[in-house]
Amino acid sequence: MSQQQEQWKSKIGFIFAAAGSAIGLGAIWKFPYVAGTGGGGAFFLVFLLFTLLLGWPLLIGEFTVGRKGQTDAISTYRKLAPNTNWAIIGKIGVFTNFLLLSFYSVVGGWIVLYLVEALTGRLSGLSQEAYGQRFGEVISNPTSTLLAQLIFILLTVIVVAQGVQKGIEKASKIMMPALFILFVILVIRSLTLDGAMEGVKFILVPDFTKLSSETISFALGQAFFTLSIGASVMVTYASYLPKTQNLPKSALSIIVMNIAIALLAGLAIFPGVFAFGLEPNAGPVLIFTVLPVVFDQLPFGFFFLISFLILFLFAALTSAFSMIEIIVATLTKNDQKKRKKYTWIIGLLIFIVGVPSCLSYGVMADYKIFDRIFFDLIDYLVSNILLPLGALLISIFISYKVPKNELFEEIRQGSSIGKVAFALWLFIIKYITPIAIIVVFLDAIGLLDW
Ligand code: PFF
């Protein structure tokens, strides 16, 4: 059983750490390119609805389970549903986070490399095509990408090995506000470009003719991914909470911050895309090839590019902390003496598993499984299968395995949620979320024909 379970030092510290887990590559890197490909404003609107109507209740659900359990993810399910097999949700969570960090760290490494490129002056004064080419060269170099991935994992390990309070909470409390401030400056810069309004319209004004079942399913996946839902990360973070924290309100703050960052990312990128006549549907390369062009056109562009890359790296790191934390917490059973050693070993293992994902943009580009390169395969497995599966199981667990009165008791501690709001929350968790996940899942694997 768990020993000396650590706790967050302050309420706001928890919120920043959980927001730090949520806000990452999902909102800053993935959101703009998925929105760019999926029709801009219409995608954003659907994403917003899913985040508020399904993401918020699920986040409250993970928080409730976590704080009630007060222990690591696997033990929590065991504790709340003794003598059952529901600990499988925690096991899936550990597995998911392991795989997730193995490819997440690849993109983290790209940011590290871009930072080096920018600092050495190689990311300025090129044409859009030349930036595209440069990006291709950077991500296909096996030695530097592997090294950069290792650096990203090392940074994660160093912080998480310090523990919850001294490492994750402290780092997130500085990194998250810095991220917001810099993003706002960046957006002001972008919005003052000639022709910026086209880009603003693109991301804010919905054109419903662009909505397809595929866009809708992407929006749901994106909503869960950006909120770190489905992998018991939020269960783990909430296990370090005292009973005085207001769970629904904390979840709402995280949701709002997450939406705000996705919106800021959109507003930072699309004005530039339109002002310079670039394509919004460039895919995963979007942020890496568009922003350098935008920065080139701005006064103090070099300074903004460096600042942006640093905060982008911060955002990715605070998410990576949460992925490794759940694995460390479950394997050490919160025994602080084991934390350091386990964090290092897990970091190393994740790096090894991540090698093929890293190389799949270079020397292993021709190795395809199910017609996908390794990176895409792992991304697909995590984002489209494991996370929705985790979210589905958690909703079922909450609906049928935790007695209703105990759930109500837990949520009510620290909040003043009434019976009606509680019933509505449970209704969504019990019926709406599972149906939405199953529909989207069947659609994603091609079993639904709309
Ligand atoms: N929310 C993170 C992001 O948007 O980058 C990714 C993530 C972290 C997903 C942790 C799932 C998770 F368990």
Boltz pocket constraint, residues with backbone or C-beta under 6 A from the ligand:
constraints:
  - pocket:
      binder: B
      contacts: [[A, 21], [A, 22], [A, 23], [A, 24], [A, 25], [A, 26], [A, 27], [A, 97], [A, 100], [A, 224], [A, 225], [A, 226], [A, 227], [A, 228], [A, 229], [A, 230], [A, 231], [A, 232], [A, 233], [A, 319], [A, 322], [A, 323]]
      max_distance: 6.0
